[in-house]
Amino acid sequence: MIQHSSQIRGGFWGRWQSINAQTAIFHQWDQLERSGCIDNFRILAENKPVFRQGWYFADSDAYKWLEAACLILQDFPDPGLEQLVMDFISLIGRTQDDDGYLYTFNQIHFPGTRWVNLQIEHELYCHGHLIEAGVSRAEANGEEDLLKIACKAADRIVADFLDKGPRFTPGHEEVEIALLRLFQWTGEGTYLQLARQFLEKRGKSFGFGIDLIWQFIDNNRRLKSVAEMKAAFEREHVQPQEKRLPPSNRAKKPPHIQSRWIVNTLWGKFFQQHKPLHRQTVPVGHAVRFAYLQTAAAMLDQVRHTKQYLPTLEKSWDHVVSRRMFLTGGIGSLPLIEGFGRDYELDPAFAYAETCAALGSLFWNREMGMLTGEAKYSDLFEWQLYNAALVGMGVDGNTYFYNNPLQSDGGIERRAWYEVPCCPSNLSRTFARLADEVLFVEEDAIRVEQYFSSRHRVNVLQKEVELEIESQLPWQSKVEIKIKRSSGGGFRMMLRQPSWSNDFNLAINCEIVQADSNPLLSTLDPNRAKWIEITREWQDGDRVLVDFVLQPYLLFADERTESLLGKAALACGPLVFCLESIDNPDVNMMDTVLDPDSMRIEWDPDLFGGCNLIRANSIDDTILNFIPYHLWGNRGKSEMTVFVNVKK
């Protein structure tokens, strides 16, 4: 059997892979130790005399780190990281109850208590990330030490939940994805059965709001009890441990957001529990939860070879893209709700656009692309990756954004860690598997979904093909695909023409075979993406050269977004740009008016290790310096705006 393998090699994403593997993953482990997250496991396994730290869902942050580390080790072998992984897996195994249950909040504070606050306390969410880590380790190197722990946990969940009703569905969707991945790896049908049950029973609980009120009351009682336990612990210890969690993230809040959160939550929209899944065609509630739910539904259709949820998924995707998504691709316009507002409620200053929501949207788009084969999904994946997701990690790998506004008065800055540190390790596990996003192989075709410098060995028509992609994107325009080895025979190669590409030139072995010109993109519209198909008898040494002619362009929000009338964002290729006060010290960024005819791209070899800038003039001839949005906030506190006034 010919094995499929993919690796990122060099280029833009090769640099980020190195940052992820050599810096970010170790920084995150250090922060998990500093914040007490890993000690939570040692309390149970080793009787360590400390008090449990963090929110009840803190376990999940450690599991996401573990999944990222297992994936990183495929391409970046490191004895130190491998030892951390092995030691942590051993610790997890010693923490797990004999019957598979593993949730340190209950095991430490409320032994023998399980599944009492499913909508609030994230038990199934934590188990889901443990299961995903186990599957990823097995996929990465065939090791089943963590997989055995994951299966034991999954079997516990199956035993406790299979054939139960709508009240026994998770408040934070995630375990559905995990169970479906575990089914795909093991073939165990009960995992598929339970994932389907969680999805199909969702939104069918009569009196959800009343049940939720009681869960909030009970949750508050439990948290008060934990606070009393902590106070007693500190009285009994001569040197009480310091609180090791950093402050929560800062977000600018619009008026009446507290009352909106209450209504949103009690109605069930916050949890996507307001109606059955097949009727949820309008995106509502918590954006991460929503994206994970859509991802699981698309996965379920794939594994069952059905289109049960596809019409619903297509409608909700269209609604997100056309009415409830920022021009960076970020989703979730409201703080506190951490999710969706009304149609066109996309104020850049209030934008929450959580990093994890962008990552959840990447997962959803990946599954939709696999389910349908349509180019628009991989196109939006690319846009969100470069803008809405990448902005979450600083260029040093040691600092992060939690929420990502499109306008800042200087009150938000990158931090080493957060009180709720869900984003850093989620970024790392996503970056670590980017090589798998480049190609999708059908029986007789290779679809080039993403243009990342990479190497691949795949099986097409039962024959082995090796190819290499050298990409200059996003800084320069050319991408070259080299056939390194082909066992003969013809197959189709399908290249995605991105929505942002207006001039597209394609050559095979230096001979131009296609040129295409489209109007410049004027608003974010992944529906413009399409496949360019090449069918030929491929030979060793064949070269496909694609030239995406890069030039700066303006992006306008929908005119129904009142706060952005008369304003535009600047972009070039797949990158959105922004003004940062550090580069524009004498500019009133909110009032300046851009002359769009003056826009030009310039390469700065010194800034952030080398990047493109867009330079332009205001109508009073002041020079404006725009940097890629994903790079802002890396030089200390500053003001920033994506949108500027534009000369009519």
Summary of the structure (lengths in Angstrom):
residues: 648
radius of gyration: 24.6
end to end distance: 61.3
largest distance: 79.3
contacts: 2261
relative contact order: 0.09
helix: 43%
strand: 20%
